[in-house]
Amino acid sequence: MTVNQISIFLENKYGTLSEILMLLAEANIRIIAATVADTSEYGILRIIVNDPQRAYALLKEHNVSANLSDVLAIVTHSEAAGFARTLQAFTKAGLTIEYMYCFSAGEKSILIIRTNNREAAREVIRRQNMDYLCENDLLKFN
């Protein structure tokens, strides 16, 4: 029900994002989903990749500030109503969505979600019988 996400802290200067992406490209790491959040001082690149352990080790070898964490990966329909129904289940359970991003695979979208309580979120997913991806499911996206 969870997948590994790498959060990379980027200095807000010209070329930093490109350098990180080239490092991953040279190692043949495939990016499945990505989002960037930024402030005036720094950015956070969050990525889902085909080999998170190897990508994380590579980043650390090159002294890149990065964290590896688990996020929920929920399969839903790609229209807004599918997103709304999915998120409404978490809202009804009193959970806060800290952040969310998605990627599409055909007519389905995969919502990457981090909540304020991962165990309670897992229970919502089970009770609502939601479709989800696990780390091994990402191999289909290689």
Secondary structure, DSSP 8 states (H G I E B T S, - for coil): -EEEEEEEEEESSTTHHHHHHHHHHHTT--EEEEEEEE-SSEEEEEEEES-HHHHHHHHHHTT--EEEEEEEEEEEESSHHHHHHHHHHHHHTT--EEEEEEEEETTEEEEEEEES-HHHHHHHHHHTT-EE--GGGGGGG-
